[in-house]
């Protein structure tokens, strides 16, 4: 195992420990997984040890919404650039737009739970894709 992957695993463990140590156990946890192709977000209840909601870039609901966004890309681009202060003009921004869409879908679901949530970064730094997800969740109604 390389030095960097050991450091990542240590950071991931430390972040999970902080969530439990700070007595966030009564809150739901938003766990984020990211990859080069896409990502997934889960809302987890640690007390019941159950996943309440999960969305991935492979799910049909997400693919349908992504098609809708791509059909009206200029409208969404202007809206998201103004709301999130992002530049979505370069080709890499389509991936960021996908993460914004994931965050919006999770935020809409968070309204149903009426609870505060804890954002579990999973060891990753809070920037880029994770920031897009967190900001989109906050904008669409989730309390992190």
N, C-alpha and C positions, 0 to 999 in steps of 0.2 A: 504494500500500500504506500502510495507516495506521501510525502510530507504535507502537501496541500490538502489531500483528501482527509488525512488525519485531523488537520486543523479544522476543516469544515465539519467533520463529525463531532468534534469537541464543542464547536460553537453551536451546533444544532442541539446538542444535549444541554448546554448551558441555557439556551433560550427556553427550552421546555421546562427546565428546572425553575427558571425565574417566573414563568407563568403560574406554576403550582405554588411556589413560595410566596408570591404576593397575594395569595388567596383569591385568585380569579376563578376558583373552581365552580362558583355558582354562575359563571358566565359561559356562554357558548364560545367555542374557539373556531376561528376561520383559519384553516390550514391551506397553504398555497404550495403547489408544485409547479415548477416551470421547466421547460426544455426549449431546445432550439425550434422545434416544430410548433409547439403550442403549450398549453398548460391546463391545470385543473384546480378547482377550488372546492373545498368541502367545509360544511358547517358541522362541527362535532360537539356533542354533549359528552363531556368527560365523566360526569356522574353516572349516566346511564351506559356509558361506553358504546355509544351508537352514533352513526353518521345520519344526521337529519336531512341533509341536502347535499347533493354533489352535482357539479357541472364540469364538463370537460370539452375540449375543442373537438372531440369526436362525436359528441351527442347530437342527435337530429335537431333539437330545439335551437342549439347554438348555431348549427350550420344554416338553418333557415333565417335566423336573425342576421347572420353574417352576410347572406345573400341580399337581404333587404338593405343592409348598410352599404354594400358594394354597389347596389343599384342607385342609391341616393348619396354616393360618396361625397359629393361637393357640399351638400347640406350638413352632413355629419362632420365633415372635416372642419368647416367654419365653426360649428357649435362646439366641438371638442377643443379646438385651438383656443377659443375664447374662454371656455369653462376651465380647462386644465392648464392653460398657458404652456402648451406644447407646440412644437413645430412638426406638422405632419406632412411636410412636402417631400421629404426624401423617401426612397423606396423601402427602407427599413421600418417606416412608420406604419405600414399595413399590419405588421406584427403587433405593434403597440396598440393599434386600433382594435385588434382582436382581444387584447387584454383589457382594454377599456370596456369592451362589450361584455366580457366575462364578469367584470366588476359590477357593471350595471345590472346584469341578470341576478347576481348574488345579492346586491343591494335591494332589489325588488322583493326577493324572497325573505330578506332580513326583516322587513316590515311586518311580516306575518308572525314572527317570533316575539316581538315586543320585549326584547332583552338587549342589554349591552353585550357587545362582543369583544373578544380579544383577538388581535391579529397575530397569528403565528407565522413568522417569516420563514420558518424552517431552516434557519441558519444563513439565509441569504441577506445581503445588505439591502437596506430600504432605499432603493432608487430604481429607476428604469421601469421594468415590467411590474415589480411589486408595488411601486409607488402608484402606477396607473391603476392597478386593481384596488388599492386602498382608497385612493381619491374617488374612484367611480362608485365604490360602495358607499362612501360618505355622501356623495352628491345625490345618490338615488335613494337615500333614506336609512341606511344602516348606521348604527351608532357604534363606533370603534373607540 
